[in-house]
Amino acid sequence: MNAALDLDRPAARLAEITPSSIRAIFDRANELERTGERVIHLEIGRPDFDTPDVAKQHAIQAIADGKVHYGPNSGLLELREALSRYLGRRHGLCYRPEDELLVTIGANEAVFLAMMAFCGPGDEVVVPVPAWSAYVACVRLAGATPVLLPLRAENGYQVDPDELASVITPRTRMVVWCTPHNPTGAVTDPERLARIGEVLHSTRALLLSDEIYGELVYAGRRHVSPASIGDLRHRTFVVGGFAKAYAMDGWRLGWLAGPPELIRPALRIRQFTTICPTTFAQLGAAAALEEADADREAMRQEFERRRSAALDLLTQQNLLSPGQPHGTFYLYLSYPEQLGPSDEIAWELLEEHRVAVVPGTAFGAASGKHALRISYACGIEDLREGLTRVITAMADRSGSRSG
């Protein structure tokens, strides 16, 4: 008789990797829609715009020209050169296309490669929470230990430099940074970044700076990369991508920028995993960086219009507080704890009110037990209707629990 295969016992590294609750909500919403129900999607971080036409046309032409074979492990030079120019023009960052830029299969791969290259057993990675769940998952897949640093609403969901210093130890190998911040929309100012640089100055900690929402800032704010502050550049990975600002989420393209000493080990991981990104898609992405500024800005302006509409609705009630959302296309709405846990509320909103939102617990912070994230990457009328349903449902819960 054959020995038992233990098919229900995957590798131990998966023990603490749990399925995404964002995807669970999204999948259930799609299931309801297949039965003919209308669901308003405020959960998914996916722009509702089409990819700029110039990107599509260049990708189509690349296929027609037979550019359908393997490319370099680090990505096509044409795209790395376009990225170098873009980062300099838009964010004041100077990276050599030859050895300081790595084209990735979405921003998620960029995070994974950086952590796999530099983090392992015995290392700690500081993750400010609430945060995108992929950070903690990638830390654990690398065999390192996540150290969660709570962000507070009263501090605008900004990292407090003194609190960061208090969790740094000799084992700290990396600190995760995200500005503009998912899920809260907070945008970090240069002065705070400079203080973070002072905290890290005498440590061995690298900085992983997720800047995928860097083009999506509002109300006169501007995005500043940590890599442009003081001497942070030599210890910073900059993560970016095309999904959010260019509505190219299905193209699965992003980037990892940093000094050669950081990029080379990440490239070694890439060589033995995904090999290289899709060749013809990269040529479309290069065209987007060079020729789609107007498309990108039109999308940003529409996101800002939707943000204003959502905030106007929220000013008419007092149960949901959005914090200080100056970037991304999310609102992280905290509410009084007596209204109930966010998981329960999110599923109730979907099943009873047909509006999909994300429970705050998806982002790993204790505060998430009483918070919901909504995305305004949807049509403005759907946004108004969906948010109105959320506000009404929360008011009903408040009345029933106080009566």
N, C-alpha and C positions, 0 to 999 in steps of 0.2 A: 504494500500500500504506500502511496506517495505521502511524504510528510505534509503536514498542514501548511498551506501557503500564507496564512496570516494576511489575507487580503484586506482585512479591516484594521490593520495596524500599519499606517503609513509611518514615515520617518519621524523620529522624535522631535525634529525641528519644527514640525507642524502643530505640535501640541497646543501652542498658544496663538496660533494663527486662525482667527475665526472669520467666517464669511462676512462680507460687507453688508451692513444693514441698509446702506444706500441702495445697493443692488437688490436687496430683498424687497424694498418698497417699490423700486422701479419695475421689477419683474411682476409683482402683484398688480401694479397699475396697468401694465401691458396685458395681463391676463383678463382683467376686468374689461379692457377696451375690446379684446377679441370677442367678448360676449355681447358687444354692442353698447356698453356703458361709456359715457363721456367722462374722462378724468382730466382734471387740470394739473399739469405737471409743474410743480414748484420745487422738485427734488433734485433734478439732475443738473450737473454743471456742464451743460452742453449748449453752446450758442444756437439759436434758432435761425441763424442766417446761413446763406449758402457761401461756400468757399469763393474768394475772389476769382473772377473769370480768368484773369491773367495767369493764375497758378494752374487752373485746369487746362488751359490751352497749351502751356509749356509742357505739362506732363503728357498730354495727348500727343504733342509733337515728338516728345522724347520716345514714346512707344513707337510711333510711326518711323522714327529714325533708327530703330533697333537697339535703343539703349535699355536693354532688358536683362543684362547679365550682372554678375557680381561686381560690386564696387569695392573701393578701399575699406578696410576695417573701420577707419576713422570717419568715413563719409566722403562723398565726392568733394574734390577740391573746390569746384564751382560753388557749392553751398557753403563750405567753410570760409571761403573768401567773402561771400555775400554776408555771412554772419559776422565776420570781423568788421566789415564796413558798417553794418547795422548797429552793432553794439557800441561802436565808436560814435556814430551819428546820433543815436537815440539816448544812450546812457553814459557816454563819456568813458567807456571801457576799452582798453587796448589789448587785444588778444591776437597772437599770430595764428593764421590759419594752418600753418604747417604742423605745429606741435602743441598748441594751447586750446584747441577746439576739437570736440568729439561729437559727431552727429549721432543722436540716439533714437531708439524706437519709442518715442513719447518721452515726456518728462519722468514718468515712472521708472523707465530703464535707467535714466540718468541718476536718479536717487539710488537705485539698486546697485549700479556699477560703482558709485563712489563709496557706498557702505561696504560692499563686498571687498573692495580693494584695500580699505584701510581699517576696518573694524572686525573684531573677532572675539573669541572667548577671553574673558577678563577685562574687556574694554567696556566703557560706559558711553552712552550717547544721550545727551540732554535734548529732550523734545518738549518745547513749550506746548501746553494743551489748554484749550481744545486745539486739535490739529487733524489734518488729513490722515486717515488711518494707515496709509501706505508707509509712512515714516516708521512707525513702531513695528509694523510687519517686516520691513526690510532690515531693521536693526536685529530682530530676532532671527531672521533667516541667515544673517551674517554671523550669528552666534554670540553677539554682543548683548549688553543689558540696557534697556531703555530706562532713563531717569526722567520722570515726568515733572515738569515745572509748571504749576498752575498759573494761568493768566487770569487777572481779575477785572470784572466789569468796571469797577470804580477807577481802574487805572487805564481805561480805554482798551483793554486786552493787549497792552504793551508789555514787553519783557522789562522787568525791573532789574537794572544792572546789579544792584546789591543782592537781590534774590538769586540771580544767576551765579554770582560769585560764591554764594553759600552752598551751591550744589556741585561746584567744580571740585574734582579730586584728582590725584595723580593718575587715576584710571580713566579720566575723561578723555576720549579720543576724538569726539565730534560733538558739535552743537548744531542743531537744526534751526534754521531761520526761515521765515516765510513772510515776505512783504511785497505787495499787499497780501493780507492774511486770509487764508481759508481756514475756518468758516466765518470769521467775524467781520471781515472787510477793513480791519485796521491797517493804517499805513504808517510805517516807522519814519520818524524824522531824522535828519543827519546828526543832530546833537546826541540823540539816544544811541545811534550807531557808533558814534565816536566813543561814548562811554563803554559800550560793549567791547570795542576794540581794546580799551584799557584793561578791562577784566581779563581778556584772553591773552594779552601781550606776553605774559611770562609763563604761559601754559603750553602744553603740547597739543591742545585741542584744535582740530580743524573746524571750519565753519561751512556748513552746507546751506547755501542760500537759494531757496526756491523762489524764483522771480517770474513764474509763468504768468502771473497777473500784472506784470509790470507796466503794461500799456493801458490798463483799466483803472485809472485814477480820476477822481472827480472833485468838484468844489474847489478848484484852484490848487489842489495838491499836486505834487509830483513824486514820481518814484525815484528813490535813491538806492543804488546797490551798495551793500556793505563793501564790495570789492573796490569801490571808489573812495573809501574812507581810510585815511591814515595808512598804516602798514598792514591792513587786513587782507590785501590782495594775495599775499604770498601764502596764506593759509585758507583761502576761500575757494570752494567750488561754486560756480554760478550755474544754476539749473534754469532752463527756459524751454519754451515750446511754441508750437503753432496752433494748438487746439483752441485756446481761449480768445486771443486777440484777432486771429485770422479765420476762425470758424473752420478749422482743418482737423477736428478731433479724429475723424476716421482715417486720416492720412498717417497717423501714428509716427510723428516726427518731433523731436526735441533736440536739446543740446546740453552739453556739459562743457563749461569753460573753466580754465584754471592754469596755473603754472605747469610747465612740462613735468615737473616732479610729481604732480597730482594726476595729470592726465595719463601718463604712461602706464601706471598700474591699472587704472580703470580700463584702458585699451586692452591690456592682457586678459582681463575678464571677458571683454567683448569678443576677442578672437576665438574663444572656446565656448561661446554661448550663441548669440544671435548673428555673429559673423559680420553683417553689414545691414544698413537700412535699405529699403526698396529704392532701386536706382532712379527710375523715372520719376518717382514721387519727389525725390530730392531736387530735381531740376524745376519742378513746379514750385517747391518751397523757396528756392533761390529767387525765382521770379516774384513771388509774393513779397519777399523782403525788399526787393529793389523797386518794384513797380506798383505796390498795392497800398501805399500810404493813405490815399484818399478813402479806400474801402475800409481800412482799419479804423480810421478816425470817424467815419460815418457810423460804424458799429459802436464805437465808444460813446459817441454822442447819444445814440439811441439807448444804450444802457444807462447813461446818466439821466435821460428823460424818464425811464422806467423807475430808476432809483428814487427820483423826486416824487413820482406818483405814489410809490409804496410808502415813502416817509410821510407824505401828506395824509394818507389813510391812517397811518399809525399815530399821528398827532391827535386824531379824533377819539382815541381810546387810552386807557391807562393800565392795561394788563400786560401788554407786550412791549418790551423795551429793546430797541435795536442797537444800543451802544453808540459807537462812533464809526460808522461804515463809510470810509472815504475811498475804498477801492474794491476790486473784484466785481462779481455780480451776485453777491450773497448778502443776506441780512441774518444775523444770529440773534434770535428774539428770545430774551430771557423773560420769565414770568414767575409769579408767586408760587412757592412750592405746594401750597394747599390745593392747587388746581390739579395736581397729580403728576405722575412720572411721564417723561417725554415719549418713551416707547409706547405706552398705552395711548397717549394723545395722538401720536403720529398714525398709528393703525386705526384709531377711531376716525380721524379726519379722512383717511382713505376709504374705509369700508362704509362709513355712514354719510360722509359729505363729499366724497369723490374728489378730494384734493390731496395730492401727494406732496409731502414735506419730509424732511429728514429729522429724526430725533437727535437731540444734542448728544446723546450717549454714543453716537457713532464717532465722536471726535475725542473720546478718551479722557475727558475731564469730569470731575465731580459736578461742576456747574452744569454739565450737559443733561443732568437728570431733570432739570427744569428749564430747558431751552429747546428751541426748534430752529433749524436752518431752512430758509427759503431761498430759492434761486429766482432772480428776475431775468434769466436768460430765456424768456418766453414773450409772447405777444403782450402788449400793454393791457389789452382788454381782458385776456386770461389772467394776467397778474392782478388786476383790480378785482375781478370776480373771485379768484382763488383766495386772495388775502382777505377779502370781505367774509368769505366762508370761514376762514380761520378765526378772524376776530369775533364773528358771531358765535362760533362754537365755543371759544374760550369764555366769552361773556356768559353763555348758557351754563358752562361748568362752574363758573364763579357764583352764579345765582343759586344753582342747585346745592352748592356746598356751603353757602352761607345762610341759606334759608332754613 
